[in-house]
Structure formats: structure tokens, C-alpha cells
Amino acid sequence: MFEIWETGEPPRRITEAGSLEVALEKVDTMCRLRHDQAVAHVGRTSEHYRFEIRDPLGRALARLTYAPDTTREYQSVVVEELRGDGRSPS
């Protein structure tokens, strides 16, 4: 089991995932949400957001700092190599 955290102040546990691939997809979804919120000027705004994927022992396996670029459409933060199955980013 993997946990996904947003590690800003205060840090908050977002959700969990049964596999690393699903955890990466959930982080990508959170980044898309933050991008959409920034474009719409909705919710709290920040220059950047920090996410962590943690293993069952609470150790950070992956960290990502995401800064929404509102001058263009959202582009996935999960590159094909991280997906592990050869799928192209959506």
C-alpha cells in the first residue's frame, strides 16, 4: 500500500493506492486539479505544490514539486518511463 501526501503547510494525507502506478496516476490527477484551480482562480493559490508517495513504512519513495503553468493546457507530470507499461501520457 502506498500513501499520497501533499507536503505543504500543513501536510495532509490525500489518499492511498495499491500500486505505485496507481499512486503516480493519483499524483497526476492532483496536479491536474491544482492546474485547473489556478486557471479558474478557485481555491487556495500557491506558486508550487509538493507531493510525496510513501511506502507502507512511511518512507518517501517519490517527491514532486509542481508549479501550474496557466499559459498552456495541462501536461501530465507522469512521463511514459514512470508508467512502466508503455502507455502514452493522456
Legacy VTK file of the C-alpha trace (Angstrom):
# vtk DataFile Version 3.0
C-alpha trace
ASCII
DATASET POLYDATA
POINTS 90 float
0.000 0.000 0.000
1.233 3.478 -0.876
0.141 6.788 0.631
-0.040 10.054 -1.298
0.675 13.211 0.690
0.579 16.902 -0.122
3.521 18.104 1.936
2.774 21.816 2.100
1.919 23.558 5.358
0.195 21.818 6.935
0.994 18.438 5.351
-2.047 16.324 4.591
-2.614 12.749 3.547
-4.603 12.760 0.326
-5.307 9.087 -0.308
-3.733 5.674 -0.699
-3.086 3.372 -3.641
-2.496 -0.344 -4.022
0.341 0.040 -6.519
2.992 2.570 -7.427
1.414 3.013 -10.871
-1.941 3.958 -9.311
-0.153 6.274 -6.859
1.536 8.072 -9.769
-1.821 8.462 -11.518
-3.343 9.936 -8.364
-0.499 12.457 -8.052
-1.031 13.360 -11.709
-4.740 13.872 -11.007
-3.914 16.176 -8.081
-1.580 18.220 -10.278
-4.293 18.493 -12.951
-6.723 19.675 -10.260
-4.254 22.300 -8.999
-3.686 23.458 -12.601
-7.436 23.756 -13.247
-7.911 25.654 -9.982
-5.101 28.055 -10.881
-6.595 28.698 -14.334
-10.029 29.335 -12.806
-8.619 31.302 -9.834
-10.505 28.955 -7.481
-9.384 27.662 -4.099
-6.111 28.407 -2.445
-3.399 29.512 -4.796
0.256 28.752 -4.471
3.335 29.153 -6.619
4.041 25.464 -6.237
2.697 22.311 -4.642
4.699 19.438 -3.147
3.577 15.826 -3.247
5.071 12.628 -1.839
4.388 8.962 -2.407
5.205 6.987 0.735
5.675 3.258 1.258
3.871 1.259 3.979
6.577 2.232 6.493
6.063 5.944 5.799
9.302 6.399 3.837
9.182 8.768 0.868
9.615 6.853 -2.403
8.999 9.784 -4.730
8.698 13.540 -4.371
7.327 16.041 -6.841
7.145 19.810 -6.760
4.551 21.095 -9.214
4.060 24.685 -10.363
0.961 25.252 -12.521
1.681 26.959 -15.834
-1.580 28.717 -16.607
-0.346 29.923 -20.000
-0.889 26.471 -21.517
-3.051 23.383 -21.192
-2.168 20.859 -18.516
0.562 18.402 -19.435
0.897 15.187 -17.443
3.625 15.133 -14.824
3.961 11.357 -15.226
6.297 10.581 -18.097
5.933 7.363 -20.061
9.000 5.791 -18.439
7.418 6.105 -14.990
4.182 4.470 -16.104
6.040 1.222 -16.758
3.509 -0.120 -19.237
4.358 1.797 -22.408
1.187 3.898 -22.386
1.468 7.445 -23.628
0.517 10.252 -21.258
-3.104 11.305 -21.590
LINES 1 91
90 0 1 2 3 4 5 6 7 8 9 10 11 12 13 14 15 16 17 18 19 20 21 22 23 24 25 26 27 28 29 30 31 32 33 34 35 36 37 38 39 40 41 42 43 44 45 46 47 48 49 50 51 52 53 54 55 56 57 58 59 60 61 62 63 64 65 66 67 68 69 70 71 72 73 74 75 76 77 78 79 80 81 82 83 84 85 86 87 88 89
